[in-house]
Amino acid sequence: MQRYSIFSLIKNAFSNHENWDVAWKDPEPKKEYDVVIVGGGGHGLATAYYLAKEHSITNVAILEKGWIGGGNVGRNTTILRSNYMWDANGLFYEYGMKLWENLSQELNYNVMYSPRGVINLAHSDAQLNTFARRGNSMRLNGIDAVMLNREELKKMIPFADFSSARFPIFGGLMQPRGGTARHDAVAWGYARGADSMGVDIIQHCEVTGFNVQNGKIQGVQTTRGNIKTKKIGLCVAGNTSLLAAKLDMKLPIESHVLQACVSEPVKPFLDHVVTFGAGHFYCSQSDKGEMVMGGDLDGYNSYAQRGNLPTLQHVLSEGLAMFPNISRLKMLRTWGGIMDMSMDGSPIIDKTHIEGVYLNCGWCYGGFKATPVSGWTFAYTIAQDRLHELNSKFKLNRFNTGHLIDEKGTATKVWLG
Ligand SMILES: Cc1cc2nc3c(=O)[nH]c(=O)nc-3n(C[C@H](O)[C@H](O)[C@H](O)COP(=O)(O)OP(=O)(O)OC[C@H]3O[C@@H](n4cnc5c(N)ncnc54)[C@H](O)[C@@H]3O)c2cc1C
């Protein structure tokens, strides 16, 4: 792989940047692969990368129906955090935070990781109590957590309405190492890394069916022909239930639209990610200066990657109630993505009843931050045919056995972003 550095930048400047290697190739699908990953989003790309890097399995194809990065990995609001209460989630996402910290060096690609601090605002004594409880759980798991009082918050976000807001600010919980990363760069960095180790990234190739014989996977049917394989990893986020139905599986997930929007760029005024859970609103400021804003789900099931204006109006009116100074910003873009909402707010990374079919889904609104650790653990599960300690609690059958990891309060967008 051609290394990116200041020296390669200077060298290529002499030839008008016309001789860079392509970042990833555009191969024709082969007849057979050791592993097929369905879905070229963040999780699929990271899984293929770690299959090659950590398990030396390089005869791998990623099949993507559109283009890589066209799904949720390129549509999210880029928030990273590990501020969960239950051990299963806390330890999993914290391992992810450690991977984020070195990801740019690991991939030789600047993912613009920015640990600027994620602040959850509290608006009552009761809410402060639950935040303190969660902060204590985080600290017991070695995760950074700081309780903030009203006066400290006034210094950090002075433009919030501290005088007359419908939901007065009582304090907050902050994870200082939480923050953001550039979402497209994450997809592109993993794609380039995986490609350089021999993985085939096949775009515009939709999986339309599966060949299963005697309970074992034999291959996939695609819009570009049949491909044989003994192992398949499903990483299709909001489309999971559609593909699972083709395997006669009914999953405990629902697909919902989540929208976000950005304003015109303005000078820097917000240094942190701030979530206003009581108002279903959260925001951060991008490096370009745009306000990146989002909130609650559109309240109906959908597979459409677009939303509706009433939900945006609701989200933004709540945002204005807390941050009146954004009222004169012009909106640049809005968009939507399809969320794979699990019933307890926690993901599923598991084997299935079909030998060779592995499941990665249920990311709700929070799967971007999981991209590295999801890929890391899913690659392990596919390569070793067993669960890694970090995903051992994310079993599919927990919805039968009752071992839920009920993190809906902390996993959801309205609380944390
Ligand atoms: C508006 C919004 C804001 C969000 N904010 C955050 C946030 O701040 N922090 C956070 O952690 N998470 C956030 N998320 C959630 C996060 O983006 C997702 O949980 C995560 O990206 C899902 O994993 P993925 O990247 O692999 O999904 P995707 O990028 O959606 O990848 C799935 C891929 O599968 C492909 N596919 C589907 N069906 C088929 C098929 N039949 N054949 C071939 N390919 C197929 C799709 O085209 C898609 O490219 C947000 C999401 C949205 C929409």
The ligand as a MOL file (V3000), in Angstrom:
LIG
                    3D

  0  0  0     0  0            999 V3000
M  V30 BEGIN CTAB
M  V30 COUNTS 53 58 0 0 0
M  V30 BEGIN ATOM
M  V30 1 C -28.7670 10.6850 11.1020 0
M  V30 2 C -27.9280 9.6550 11.8190 0
M  V30 3 C -27.1390 10.0220 12.8960 0
M  V30 4 C -26.3730 9.0810 13.5610 0
M  V30 5 N -25.5220 9.5080 14.5420 0
M  V30 6 C -24.6710 8.6300 15.1320 0
M  V30 7 C -23.6860 9.1190 16.0520 0
M  V30 8 O -23.5700 10.3290 16.2840 0
M  V30 9 N -22.8700 8.2070 16.6430 0
M  V30 10 C -22.9750 6.8780 16.3830 0
M  V30 11 O -22.2170 6.1060 16.9780 0
M  V30 12 N -23.8660 6.3880 15.4810 0
M  V30 13 C -24.7150 7.2380 14.8540 0
M  V30 14 N -25.6180 6.7840 13.9150 0
M  V30 15 C -25.7580 5.3370 13.6850 0
M  V30 16 C -24.6720 4.7400 12.7960 0
M  V30 17 O -24.5010 5.5270 11.6450 0
M  V30 18 C -25.0460 3.3120 12.4210 0
M  V30 19 O -25.4180 2.5680 13.5640 0
M  V30 20 C -23.8760 2.5560 11.7560 0
M  V30 21 O -23.2750 3.3560 10.7630 0
M  V30 22 C -24.4030 1.2600 11.1510 0
M  V30 23 O -23.3700 0.4300 10.6600 0
M  V30 24 P -22.7600 0.5340 9.1610 0
M  V30 25 O -21.8410 1.6920 9.1050 0
M  V30 26 O -22.1370 -0.7610 8.8250 0
M  V30 27 O -24.0810 0.7660 8.3250 0
M  V30 28 P -24.2530 1.2320 6.8040 0
M  V30 29 O -23.2620 2.2720 6.4430 0
M  V30 30 O -25.6950 1.5510 6.6210 0
M  V30 31 O -23.8450 -0.0700 6.0120 0
M  V30 32 C -24.7590 -1.0780 5.6140 0
M  V30 33 C -24.5480 -1.2720 4.1340 0
M  V30 34 O -25.2330 -2.4440 3.7050 0
M  V30 35 C -25.6400 -2.2080 2.3680 0
M  V30 36 N -26.6770 -3.1850 2.0240 0
M  V30 37 C -27.9390 -3.2760 2.5120 0
M  V30 38 N -28.5970 -4.2930 1.9470 0
M  V30 39 C -27.7270 -4.8830 1.0790 0
M  V30 40 C -27.8250 -5.9910 0.1940 0
M  V30 41 N -28.9560 -6.7070 0.0670 0
M  V30 42 N -26.7270 -6.3240 -0.5550 0
M  V30 43 C -25.5800 -5.6050 -0.4480 0
M  V30 44 N -25.4470 -4.5430 0.3670 0
M  V30 45 C -26.4980 -4.1870 1.1310 0
M  V30 46 C -26.1400 -0.7740 2.3950 0
M  V30 47 O -26.1880 -0.2110 1.0890 0
M  V30 48 C -25.1160 -0.1110 3.3070 0
M  V30 49 O -24.0660 0.5130 2.5860 0
M  V30 50 C -26.4060 7.7020 13.1970 0
M  V30 51 C -27.1700 7.3300 12.1010 0
M  V30 52 C -27.9160 8.2970 11.3960 0
M  V30 53 C -28.7160 7.8910 10.1890 0
M  V30 END ATOM
M  V30 BEGIN BOND
M  V30 1 1 1 2
M  V30 2 1 2 3
M  V30 3 2 2 52
M  V30 4 2 3 4
M  V30 5 1 4 5
M  V30 6 1 4 50
M  V30 7 2 5 6
M  V30 8 1 6 7
M  V30 9 1 6 13
M  V30 10 2 7 8
M  V30 11 1 7 9
M  V30 12 1 9 10
M  V30 13 2 10 11
M  V30 14 1 10 12
M  V30 15 2 12 13
M  V30 16 1 13 14
M  V30 17 1 14 15
M  V30 18 1 14 50
M  V30 19 1 15 16
M  V30 20 1 16 17
M  V30 21 1 16 18
M  V30 22 1 18 19
M  V30 23 1 18 20
M  V30 24 1 20 21
M  V30 25 1 20 22
M  V30 26 1 22 23
M  V30 27 1 23 24
M  V30 28 2 24 25
M  V30 29 1 24 26
M  V30 30 1 24 27
M  V30 31 1 27 28
M  V30 32 2 28 29
M  V30 33 1 28 30
M  V30 34 1 28 31
M  V30 35 1 31 32
M  V30 36 1 32 33
M  V30 37 1 33 34
M  V30 38 1 33 48
M  V30 39 1 34 35
M  V30 40 1 35 36
M  V30 41 1 35 46
M  V30 42 1 36 37
M  V30 43 1 36 45
M  V30 44 2 37 38
M  V30 45 1 38 39
M  V30 46 1 39 40
M  V30 47 2 39 45
M  V30 48 1 40 41
M  V30 49 2 40 42
M  V30 50 1 42 43
M  V30 51 2 43 44
M  V30 52 1 44 45
M  V30 53 1 46 47
M  V30 54 1 46 48
M  V30 55 1 48 49
M  V30 56 2 50 51
M  V30 57 1 51 52
M  V30 58 1 52 53
M  V30 END BOND
M  V30 END CTAB
M  END
